[in-house]
Amino acid sequence: MNFRVYMLAIASFVVGMVELIIGGILDQVASQFGISISQAGELITVFSLVFAIASPILLTLTAKIERKALCLWALLVFLFGNIVAYFSPVFSMLMISRIISAASGSLLIILCVTMASSLVKEEFRARAIGVIFMGVSASLVLGIPIGLVIGTHFGWRVIFLLIAILTLLTMLGIYSFMDKMEPKPVIPLRQQLRTLKNAKMLSAQLTSLFFLTGHLTLYAYLTPFLQSTLHINATWISLFYFLFGISAVLGGGIGGWTADKWGSKKSILVIVSLFTLILFLLPTVTFSMPLFILVMMIWSALSWALTPAQQSYLIETSPETSDIQQGLNNSALHLGIALGSSIGGFVINEYSVSHNAVVGGLITLLALFCAWFSITRTSPSNAREHASLRN
């Protein structure tokens, strides 16, 4: 594998880490600016929402710009966004910095994918793309525990200073080792969205959206949930997030194994069903820390076990538009993160954080229904769909 693919994977890790890294220190941010935890949670909501929407739009608008130069400019804007976050004197400025980081970050992830696939031979493209998404997945899993550890010991602002330094190092690496790369034709956004006219594909994408929505309803506010139900301090919370991260990484591997062993359809139904059950179970086991840790680790593993099966299902269902479906799925995931963090904040305001798990479980029931609906529909005509994209 070309070493520059791994360099792009590191870049995707740095960029992806910003999305959820603030989740572990929402209480610190809330205290700093004199706001509620749910208001602080809007920093995740806004980031994910902008990330999901900006990605396909910016890719279309920058379709004719040379890729290396575009990557460096996007990294510069991303660097600026994190510097603004570090110095932000008021909450509104911090929110603006999140919008800047999300917009530039969304473009950077897509650029990393397209550049990585261009660096290797055709037979290694899927593997190269997988390496990039491994960096993204790792950042989403490890972002909160990294942010919690740094924020607890050095303050939440240092998190953004560290990301700014890592971004600068990434820029130096890409400037020094990446060759110029001419852009490839980009399918217009309208034609991408046209593929969702098929009910089977639309419900498949909604499965990802509702699954992440249900997950983030609790996960975005896991720190206050642990504090409220288990009454543990920051050191213990860091340990919980560490165990969560390890389980999530293992879950991705388990998800890939089950998709190969059982097939993507059966894997999706089993994983979403078990995930929903675990969310309903979580609040009932807080009386025992060892039992809660066990259930939490299963929850974590299942949260990332769905991704390999879902990606395989999208490719199997519509191979001619698989690239488009993967891009749309990325937007669906981030919309789910935005919606979940927003719903979770509402639940905390109106009721209690102890209810977030049950609300999340009710939402993942919608994901289960969408998955069943998609799987039981007739597959779209690939030839007709491919032809429609050309028109």
C-alpha positions as CSV (number, residue, x, y, z in Angstrom):
1,M,0.0,0.0,0.0
2,N,1.3,3.5,-0.9
3,F,2.5,5.2,2.3
4,R,0.7,8.4,1.2
5,V,-2.6,6.5,1.7
6,Y,-1.8,6.1,5.4
7,M,-0.8,9.8,5.5
8,L,-4.3,10.7,4.2
9,A,-5.8,8.3,6.8
10,I,-4.0,10.2,9.5
11,A,-5.4,13.4,8.1
12,S,-8.9,11.9,8.1
13,F,-8.4,10.9,11.7
14,V,-7.3,14.4,12.8
15,V,-10.3,16.0,10.9
16,G,-12.8,13.4,12.1
17,M,-11.7,13.7,15.7
18,V,-13.1,17.3,16.0
19,E,-16.7,16.2,15.6
20,L,-17.3,14.3,18.9
21,I,-14.2,15.3,20.8
22,I,-16.1,17.9,22.7
23,G,-18.7,15.4,23.9
24,G,-16.7,14.3,27.0
25,I,-16.2,17.8,28.3
26,L,-19.6,19.4,27.6
27,D,-19.9,20.1,31.4
28,Q,-16.7,22.1,31.2
29,V,-17.8,24.2,28.2
30,A,-21.2,24.7,29.8
31,S,-19.6,25.9,33.1
32,Q,-17.2,28.2,31.2
33,F,-19.9,30.1,29.3
34,G,-22.7,29.8,31.9
35,I,-25.0,27.7,29.7
36,S,-26.8,24.3,30.1
37,I,-25.3,21.0,29.0
38,S,-28.0,20.7,26.4
39,Q,-27.0,24.1,24.9
40,A,-23.3,23.0,24.9
41,G,-24.5,19.8,23.1
42,E,-25.6,22.0,20.2
43,L,-21.9,22.3,19.3
44,I,-22.1,18.6,18.2
45,T,-25.4,19.1,16.5
46,V,-24.4,22.1,14.5
47,F,-21.0,20.5,13.5
48,S,-22.6,17.2,12.3
49,L,-25.4,19.0,10.5
50,V,-23.0,21.3,8.6
51,F,-20.7,18.4,7.9
52,A,-23.6,16.3,6.3
53,I,-24.9,19.2,4.2
54,A,-21.7,20.8,3.1
55,S,-19.9,17.7,2.0
56,P,-21.7,17.1,-1.4
57,I,-22.2,20.8,-2.0
58,L,-18.6,21.8,-1.6
59,L,-17.4,18.8,-3.6
60,T,-19.5,20.0,-6.5
61,L,-18.4,23.6,-6.2
62,T,-14.7,22.7,-6.2
63,A,-14.9,20.0,-8.9
64,K,-12.4,21.8,-11.2
65,I,-9.7,22.6,-8.6
66,E,-6.5,20.6,-8.5
67,R,-6.8,18.2,-5.6
68,K,-3.6,18.8,-3.7
69,A,-4.0,22.5,-3.7
70,L,-7.6,22.2,-2.6
71,C,-6.7,19.8,0.2
72,L,-4.1,22.3,1.5
73,W,-6.5,25.2,1.3
74,A,-9.2,23.2,3.1
75,L,-6.7,22.2,5.8
76,L,-5.8,25.9,6.2
77,V,-9.4,26.8,6.8
78,F,-9.8,23.9,9.2
79,L,-6.7,25.1,11.1
80,F,-8.2,28.6,11.3
81,G,-11.5,27.1,12.7
82,N,-9.7,25.4,15.5
83,I,-7.6,28.4,16.3
84,V,-10.8,30.5,16.6
85,A,-12.2,27.8,18.9
86,Y,-9.1,28.0,21.1
87,F,-9.4,31.8,21.5
88,S,-13.2,32.1,21.5
89,P,-14.2,34.5,24.3
90,V,-18.0,33.8,24.0
91,F,-20.1,30.8,23.1
92,S,-21.3,32.2,19.8
93,M,-17.7,32.5,18.6
94,L,-17.1,28.9,19.5
95,M,-20.2,27.9,17.6
96,I,-18.9,29.8,14.5
97,S,-15.6,28.0,14.8
98,R,-17.5,24.7,14.7
99,I,-19.3,25.7,11.5
100,I,-15.9,26.6,9.9
101,S,-14.3,23.3,11.0
102,A,-17.3,21.3,9.9
103,A,-17.5,22.7,6.4
104,S,-13.8,22.4,5.7
105,G,-13.6,19.0,7.4
106,S,-16.4,17.6,5.3
107,L,-14.6,18.5,2.1
108,L,-11.3,17.1,3.5
109,I,-12.8,13.7,4.3
110,I,-14.1,13.3,0.7
111,L,-10.8,14.6,-0.7
112,C,-8.9,12.0,1.4
113,V,-11.1,9.2,-0.1
114,T,-10.8,10.3,-3.7
115,M,-7.0,11.0,-3.5
116,A,-6.3,7.7,-1.8
117,S,-8.2,5.8,-4.4
118,S,-6.2,7.6,-7.1
119,L,-2.9,6.7,-5.5
120,V,-3.2,2.9,-5.9
121,K,-4.0,0.4,-8.6
122,E,-7.6,-0.4,-9.3
123,E,-7.5,-3.8,-7.5
124,F,-6.4,-2.0,-4.3
125,R,-8.8,0.9,-4.4
126,A,-11.4,-0.7,-2.0
127,R,-8.6,-1.4,0.5
128,A,-7.3,2.2,0.2
129,I,-10.8,3.6,0.8
130,G,-11.2,1.2,3.7
131,V,-8.0,2.6,5.3
132,I,-9.3,6.2,5.1
133,F,-12.6,5.2,6.7
134,M,-10.7,3.3,9.4
135,G,-9.2,6.7,10.2
136,V,-12.6,8.3,10.3
137,S,-14.1,5.5,12.4
138,A,-11.2,5.6,14.9
139,S,-11.6,9.4,15.3
140,L,-15.3,9.1,16.0
141,V,-14.6,6.3,18.6
142,L,-11.6,7.9,20.2
143,G,-12.6,11.5,20.0
144,I,-14.6,11.7,23.2
145,P,-12.1,9.8,25.4
146,I,-9.2,11.9,24.1
147,G,-11.1,15.1,24.6
148,L,-12.1,14.0,28.1
149,V,-8.5,13.2,29.2
150,I,-7.0,16.4,27.8
151,G,-9.9,18.5,29.0
152,T,-9.8,17.2,32.5
153,H,-6.0,17.7,32.9
154,F,-5.3,20.8,30.8
155,G,-8.7,22.5,30.1
156,W,-11.0,22.1,27.1
157,R,-9.3,24.9,25.0
158,V,-6.1,22.9,24.8
159,I,-8.0,20.2,22.8
160,F,-8.4,22.7,19.9
161,L,-4.8,23.8,20.2
162,L,-3.6,20.2,19.9
163,I,-5.8,19.7,16.8
164,A,-4.5,22.9,15.3
165,I,-0.9,21.6,15.8
166,L,-1.8,18.2,14.3
167,T,-3.5,20.0,11.3
168,L,-0.3,22.0,10.7
169,L,1.8,18.9,10.7
170,T,-0.6,17.2,8.3
171,M,-0.3,20.2,5.9
172,L,3.4,19.9,6.0
173,G,3.2,16.2,5.2
174,I,0.8,16.6,2.3
175,Y,2.8,19.6,0.9
176,S,6.0,17.6,1.0
177,F,5.0,14.2,-0.2
178,M,1.7,14.5,-2.2
179,D,1.9,15.0,-5.9
180,K,-0.4,17.3,-7.8
181,M,-3.6,15.5,-8.8
182,E,-6.1,16.7,-11.4
183,P,-9.8,16.4,-10.4
184,K,-12.1,13.7,-11.8
185,P,-15.6,14.4,-13.0
186,V,-18.1,14.8,-10.1
187,I,-21.7,13.6,-10.4
188,P,-24.0,16.6,-9.7
189,L,-25.8,16.6,-6.4
190,R,-29.2,16.4,-8.0
191,Q,-28.3,13.2,-9.8
192,Q,-26.9,11.8,-6.6
193,L,-30.2,12.5,-4.8
194,R,-32.1,10.9,-7.7
195,T,-30.9,7.5,-6.6
196,L,-33.0,7.9,-3.4
197,K,-36.3,7.8,-5.4
198,N,-36.0,4.0,-5.0
199,A,-37.7,3.0,-1.8
200,K,-35.2,0.2,-1.1
201,M,-32.3,2.6,-1.2
202,L,-34.0,5.4,0.7
203,S,-35.0,3.1,3.5
204,A,-31.5,1.7,3.6
205,Q,-30.1,5.2,4.1
206,L,-32.7,5.9,6.7
207,T,-31.6,2.8,8.6
208,S,-28.2,4.4,9.1
209,L,-29.7,7.8,10.0
210,F,-32.0,6.5,12.7
211,F,-29.4,4.0,14.0
212,L,-26.9,6.9,14.6
213,T,-29.7,9.1,15.9
214,G,-30.7,6.6,18.6
215,H,-27.0,6.0,19.5
216,L,-26.1,9.6,19.9
217,T,-29.2,10.4,21.9
218,L,-27.3,8.7,24.7
219,Y,-23.7,8.6,23.6
220,A,-23.4,12.4,23.1
221,Y,-24.4,12.8,26.8
222,L,-22.7,9.7,28.2
223,T,-20.6,11.8,30.7
224,P,-23.7,13.4,32.5
225,F,-25.4,10.0,32.2
226,L,-22.5,8.3,34.0
227,Q,-22.3,11.0,36.6
228,S,-26.1,10.9,37.3
229,T,-26.6,7.2,37.4
230,L,-23.3,5.8,38.7
231,H,-22.0,8.9,40.5
232,I,-18.4,8.4,39.4
233,N,-15.6,11.0,39.0
234,A,-13.6,12.1,35.9
235,T,-11.0,9.3,36.3
236,W,-13.6,6.6,36.2
237,I,-15.4,8.3,33.3
238,S,-12.1,8.3,31.3
239,L,-11.8,4.6,32.0
240,F,-15.3,4.0,30.8
241,Y,-14.6,5.8,27.5
242,F,-11.4,3.9,27.1
243,L,-13.3,0.6,27.4
244,F,-16.0,1.9,25.1
245,G,-13.4,2.8,22.4
246,I,-11.7,-0.7,22.6
247,S,-15.1,-2.4,22.3
248,A,-16.1,-0.2,19.4
249,V,-12.9,-1.1,17.4
250,L,-13.5,-4.8,18.1
251,G,-17.1,-4.3,17.1
252,G,-16.1,-3.1,13.7
253,G,-14.1,-6.3,13.2
254,I,-17.0,-8.5,14.5
255,G,-19.4,-6.7,12.1
256,G,-17.2,-7.5,9.2
257,W,-17.0,-11.1,10.2
258,T,-20.7,-11.5,10.6
259,A,-21.4,-9.9,7.3
260,D,-19.1,-12.4,5.6
261,K,-20.4,-15.3,7.6
262,W,-24.2,-14.6,7.7
263,G,-24.5,-12.1,4.8
264,S,-25.2,-8.4,5.1
265,K,-29.0,-8.6,5.4
266,K,-29.1,-11.0,8.3
267,S,-26.3,-9.2,10.0
268,I,-28.1,-5.8,9.8
269,L,-31.3,-7.2,11.3
270,V,-29.5,-9.0,14.1
271,I,-27.2,-6.1,15.0
272,V,-29.9,-3.4,15.0
273,S,-32.3,-5.7,17.0
274,L,-29.6,-6.4,19.7
275,F,-28.6,-2.8,19.7
276,T,-32.1,-1.7,20.4
277,L,-32.5,-4.2,23.2
278,I,-29.2,-3.1,24.8
279,L,-30.3,0.6,24.9
280,F,-33.5,-0.4,26.7
281,L,-31.4,-2.6,29.1
282,L,-28.7,0.0,30.0
283,P,-30.7,2.1,32.5
284,T,-31.8,-1.0,34.4
285,V,-28.3,-2.3,35.2
286,T,-26.8,0.8,36.7
287,F,-27.2,-0.7,40.2
288,S,-24.1,-2.9,39.4
289,M,-21.0,-1.3,38.0
290,P,-19.5,-4.6,36.7
291,L,-22.8,-5.5,35.0
292,F,-23.1,-2.0,33.6
293,I,-19.6,-2.1,32.1
294,L,-20.4,-5.5,30.4
295,V,-23.6,-4.2,28.9
296,M,-21.9,-0.9,27.9
297,M,-19.1,-2.7,26.1
298,I,-21.7,-4.8,24.2
299,W,-23.5,-1.5,23.3
300,S,-20.2,0.0,22.1
301,A,-19.3,-3.1,20.0
302,L,-22.7,-3.1,18.3
303,S,-22.6,0.6,17.6
304,W,-19.8,0.0,15.1
305,A,-20.7,-3.5,14.1
306,L,-23.4,-2.2,11.7
307,T,-21.0,-0.2,9.5
308,P,-19.3,-3.1,7.5
309,A,-22.6,-4.9,7.0
310,Q,-24.4,-1.7,5.9
311,Q,-21.6,-0.7,3.5
312,S,-21.7,-4.3,2.0
313,Y,-25.5,-4.1,1.7
314,L,-25.4,-0.8,-0.2
315,I,-22.8,-2.2,-2.7
316,E,-24.7,-5.5,-3.2
317,T,-28.0,-3.7,-3.7
318,S,-26.9,-1.1,-6.2
319,P,-23.3,-1.8,-7.4
320,E,-23.6,0.7,-10.3
321,T,-24.2,3.5,-7.9
322,S,-22.2,2.2,-4.9
323,D,-19.9,5.3,-4.8
324,I,-22.9,7.6,-4.6
325,Q,-24.6,5.5,-2.0
326,Q,-21.5,5.4,0.2
327,G,-21.3,9.2,0.0
328,L,-25.0,9.6,0.8
329,N,-24.5,7.2,3.6
330,N,-21.8,9.3,5.1
331,S,-24.2,12.3,5.0
332,A,-26.9,10.1,6.6
333,L,-24.5,9.1,9.5
334,H,-23.7,12.7,10.3
335,L,-27.3,13.8,10.0
336,G,-28.0,11.1,12.6
337,I,-25.3,12.4,14.9
338,A,-26.8,15.9,14.6
339,L,-30.3,14.7,15.2
340,G,-29.3,12.4,18.0
341,S,-27.4,15.0,19.9
342,S,-30.3,17.5,19.5
343,I,-32.9,15.0,20.7
344,G,-30.7,14.0,23.6
345,G,-30.4,17.7,24.6
346,F,-34.1,18.1,24.5
347,V,-34.7,15.0,26.7
348,I,-32.2,16.3,29.3
349,N,-33.9,19.7,29.4
350,E,-37.5,18.4,29.6
351,Y,-37.0,15.2,31.6
352,S,-33.7,13.7,32.8
353,V,-30.5,12.2,31.2
354,S,-31.6,8.9,32.7
355,H,-34.3,8.8,30.0
356,N,-31.9,9.2,27.1
357,A,-31.2,5.5,26.6
358,V,-34.9,4.6,26.4
359,V,-35.6,7.4,23.9
360,G,-32.6,6.2,21.9
361,G,-34.0,2.7,21.9
362,L,-37.3,3.9,20.5
363,I,-35.5,5.7,17.7
364,T,-33.5,2.6,16.8
365,L,-36.7,0.7,16.5
366,L,-37.4,3.0,13.5
367,A,-34.0,1.9,12.2
368,L,-35.0,-1.7,12.5
369,F,-38.2,-1.1,10.7
370,C,-36.4,0.7,7.8
371,A,-33.9,-2.1,7.6
372,W,-36.6,-4.7,7.4
373,F,-38.5,-2.6,4.8
374,S,-35.4,-2.2,2.6
375,I,-34.3,-5.8,2.8
376,T,-37.8,-7.1,1.8
377,R,-38.1,-4.8,-1.2
378,T,-37.1,-5.8,-4.7
379,S,-33.6,-4.7,-5.8
380,P,-33.5,-1.7,-8.1
381,S,-32.6,-2.3,-11.7
382,N,-28.9,-1.4,-11.8
383,A,-28.8,-0.9,-15.5
384,R,-31.8,1.5,-15.5
385,E,-30.4,3.4,-12.5
386,H,-27.0,3.7,-14.1
387,A,-28.6,4.9,-17.3
388,S,-30.6,7.5,-15.4
389,L,-27.4,9.0,-13.9
390,R,-26.0,9.5,-17.3
391,N,-29.0,11.4,-18.5
